[in-house]
Amino acid sequence: MLSQEIYDKYEPVIGLEIHAQLLTNSKMYSADANEYGSSPNTNVSPISLGHPGTLPVLNKKAVEYAVKMGIACECTITPYNEFARKNYFYADMPKGYQITQDTTPVCTGGFITIKNEEGKEKKVRLTRIHMEEDSGKSIHDQDPFNTLIDLNRAGVPLIEIVSEPDIQSAQQAYNYLQEVRKLVRYLGICDGNMEEGSLRCDANISIRLKGAKEFGQRVEVKNMNSINNVKKAIEHEFRRHVEILEKGERVAQDTRSFDAGKGTTFSMRAKEGAHDYRYFPEPDLQPLTITSEYIEEVRLNMPPLPNFLFKKYIREFGLSEYDSGVLTEEKGIALYFEELIEHTSNFKSAANWVMVNIKSYLNENAVHIEDFSVKPNVLAELIQLIDEGKISHSVAAQKVFPLLIQHPEKKAITIAEENNWIQVSDSGELEKFVEEAIAKFPDKVEIYKSGQVGLLGLFMGEVMKLSKGKADPKLASQLLKEKLS
Amino acid sequence: MYRSYSELKSNLSTNKTSVLQVVAHYVSQIEKNKHLNAFLEVFEDDALNRAREIDKKISQNKAGKLAGMVIGIKDNLCYKGHKVSASSKILEGFKSLYTATAVQRLLDEDAIIIGRLNCDEFAMGSSNENSAYGKVLNPINNKLVPGGSSGGSAAAVKAGLCMAALGSDTGGSIRQPASFCDIVGLKPSYGRISRYGLIAYASSFDQIGPLTNTIEDAALLLQVMAGKDEMDSTSSSKPTDDYLSFEKKKNKIAIFSSFINHSGIDHEVKNGINSILSKLEAQGHEVEAVDFPYLDYLVPTYYVLTTAEASSNLARYDGIHYGYRSENTVDMETAYKKSRTEGFGEEVKRRIMLGTFVLSSGYYDAYYSKAQKVRRLLKNTMDELFEKFDHIVIPTSPHTPFQIGQQVDDPIKMYLEDIFTVLANLSGNPAISLPVGKHSNGLPFGLQVISKNFCEREMLSFSKEIVDNFSHN
């Protein structure tokens, strides 16, 4: 361990390569099911088994999803797309090559906006997004003598999102990954599940003295199956590189794997024997032309994106950055809120209901927002009842809301009426309760008038008791004040 | 027995024979001609069973267009439940899980698939001497090669072991054996027939096509097999034509002086082709000599590009998933190395090495990229030519069939066998070899017609005229 001062002399330069499995029904180049968790080697056909004479046929949905991601990141969409073969041998890759894109990735340029350590917006530029197929899985730990191969994953569509080396810390890498995951989930193109491997990340890391222009020796780190692990791996690599350089040694060119148990990395293979992948255009697929009409059509069918909503909530609804962040964190929540505000213009109250009441119900009961029973229009009516003074917020939150969850077919007003929870806001009726309450404590009236205004609570309590809790508190206290003055 | 399907068809419809009898006849012919080594396997039971079914269909008037046509398929075409090996040890014992689209279309019209035919390993060769299952003999003279790579297909049709055969043509593999065996060999435009189920040699060159005794049968088989297939993205969605409606017209014919005057060409072949051209001119066709300056680039360009694709296409034969696995493996690396070393033949390994080399970083631009540019130039040149001309006429091969063993030690010389045929694969144009030449040595040679892309109907019409006028059979 070196002193913090020494670490502080250096900064990391980080670029991430993210593989996202696309949520298509079938595989990239065949009709086989794209399904996680099926029995091994059941989602296969002669095509994904790489049998002699088989040919790939492009999955159009995968192209649409890749274009969606490109639009969301403001990339340039490539009009003329060629596919390429990347040639190498591996037991879980039955064709002996992977069909990918080389010289014409479907998207180039673009960026993803993240927050830096100071909470300021920062654009991480993208190099490219390209389409390719996944390999199968080699399972080394289930049979003592053999490696088992499951080809269900072979041919599953992927996009690879390659960033420029714009990421300057482990925390920024963490934020970037979170943004990417949020984005693919909003777009509905990937479930973003890093534990199951539907979102995978490789990190390219080098370090340099702060202010230096040149990059240091880069290493690649693989096998980090959570966002936290990516952060940990980068933190570890940064320290490792600093320690090597401070000893006067050189960082070796390397591909490393993250050991989650130890929080460290180890060398998988030295880069000297790097593969020559012998890329060449895939002769079995026709080049794909993406027209500007097609791009517009995809754009029109895009869901609202988190960044757009975040800004809208602040600018148009006057919500705080914090509230806007919570509301847009998860697509389902944001969509619920979006629908809710179509039925109410009390944005602040709507935001609170979603952030506090709904989210805590969902958390406590492990329910997903998509399965939440109370429809936004029903909740909007409840908010309106409060705004109109027909029920108090506490009655709404503590009594009506739980019943609504159980009886989503009922209206809020019906539940309030059935249980006799409508507030008395008729001033004539309220006046009777007020007068009765004052009459009950003549001595206290004198003390109140002498200046002990704190006694108002006593009278309010009595009004509530007499009205069985239904008195509109605002109106009641106003009346009490008038009568006592 | 029957030279063409129309003869058989009339006999079937008048009940002079049955499909069962026909199949039995061919089975016995195959048995009698085993020395030719044309068939790797006869699907006898299968064929007899189908024959019975089809006889029933004929009696019910429900039979398809090819009812009872007995067809052999090159051993690089998949047929569900049947072995397919591309004449390679590396696929020894492998059975296909599915049927190639072209074969399925034949089956759907009630053709009989009689067996699989020997060929050069992975369709790489020009003499059928590269098969892991032994060479094929030319039925015209058993000391000679039948040509390749569809040598078994050509030999079987010539010897009357089946009525027609399917072959594949990557650089002449249908046309050159057709020339050597004195039959018709048709390579359609690239994309006209689906490649789904054809074991790939070089994907952007490979085409399936028929080898037949007559133009009519070639046209009939093309009619059945041609057309878009959703399983092959490179198959063309251009509508097919009525290939059987032959139309006579006066054609504009280009001849390439550089081909005809090539130093390697046999004088009689040259004179034979020239004499036919003079007669065609006399019959009213226009014949014009055209300067085609790229002859020397054809074979090198072809071998750079096809071996590059082959090196990748053949990577799947790795000893892991199916087919041959060496017994001497200790780990994954040796499983690859030993299985592939032992499983592939010399010529296949030579081409894998060559293709791997031309794609390697540092050499890619000098070889692969440059060859792609030459190919583009050739395509453009052909497109321009066909704006002016209907057909190009050149020899199929520079000479008549050669002796078995004569060229096996000289791969370069063997590669030059393809000099007149690779052009149509580089450019994608349809081409056909017609059995109209006869040498004083008693051996045949073919005349090749190359036509405008997807103009198979015009090509077949012109071919029929040539065969009707000049056939010596």
Interface residues (C-beta under 8 A of the other chain):
Chain A: P46 L49 G50 H51 P52 G53 T54 L55 P56 V57 L58 R85 N87 F89 A91 P94 K95 G96 Y97 T147 D276 R278 Y279 F280 P283 D284 L285 Q286
Chain B: N76 L77 C78 V84 A86 L91 F94 S96 L97 Y98 A100 R195 Y196 G197 L198 I199 A200 A202 S203 S204 E230 M231 D232 S233 T234 A308 E309 S311 S312 L314 A315 R316 D318 I320 H321 Y322 M332 Y336 T356 L359 S360 S361 Y364 Y368
